[in-house]
Amino acid sequence: MPKFITSVNLLAASEADIDKLNEAMKIRSFQLKDHRTVKDQVAKGHIAYISTTKASLSEASADVSLAASSVGKKFSFTVMKDKE
């Protein structure tokens, strides 16, 4: 199974929201793709993650959705297959 890259957008996110998302994503086996500062992540409007384990597309999508919804903000995300 492939690894995935995802981009998560949180609407009106604060630094605390981004921290919460980062922790939730880490629990679901995703790490930050680009280790920018939290301030830069909030300013850019989306955060990119890469999966640390191999999973199916549906599993990866479910994990991202659960992590993003745990923050309590409106969100959107994309999931793409990583080109390894």
N, C-alpha and C positions, 0 to 999 in steps of 0.2 A: 504494500500500500504506500501511497505517496505522502510526502509532507506538504503542508500548506502554509501560505502567507495570507494574512487577513489584515484588513484596514477597518478600524472601528471609528465611527463618528459619534460623539456624544453632543447633544444639543445643550448649549449654555453650561458647559462643564467647568467646574472649579478645579483647583489643584487637588483638593481632597477627593473629588470624584475620579480624577485620573489615577490617583494613588490607589483608590478602591478597585478600579478597573484593572490596573496592573497586577494587583494581588490576586484578583479573581481569575485573571488569565493565566497567571503563574500556576495556580492550583489546577487548572485545566490543561497543563502542559504546553503553554505558549509563552514565549519570551519576547521581550522587545526586540524588534529587528534593528532599530536605530536607537542607540542609547543617548537620546537627546535629553535635555533637562525637562522637568515637568512643565516649566513655564513655556518652553518652546513647543511642547506637545499641545498645550491648551491653545496657544496662539495659532498654530497650524490648523487646528480643527479636527485632525484625525491622528490616530496612533496605529502604527504598523507593528504586527507581531508575526513570528514564525513558529510553527509547531515544533516541539522538541521530540515528539514521538510520531510514528506513522499511524494514520487513521484513514477511515473512509471519508468522502466528502460530506456525507450526512452526519457523521460523528463530529467532524470538525465544525460544521455549521451549528450543530446543536450546542457544542461547547462554547462557541463564541456568543451565541444568543443567550445562553444561561449566564455567562459572565457579564455581558453588557446589561442585561436586565437586572442584575443584582445591584447595580449602581443606583437605580431609581430615576434615571433620566431617559428622555427619548433618545433613540439611537438608530443607526443604520450601520451595515457592515457589508463587506465583500470578502469572499474567500476564493483564492486562486491556488492552483497547483504550483508548488515550488519547482523550479527548474534546477534539479541537482545533477 
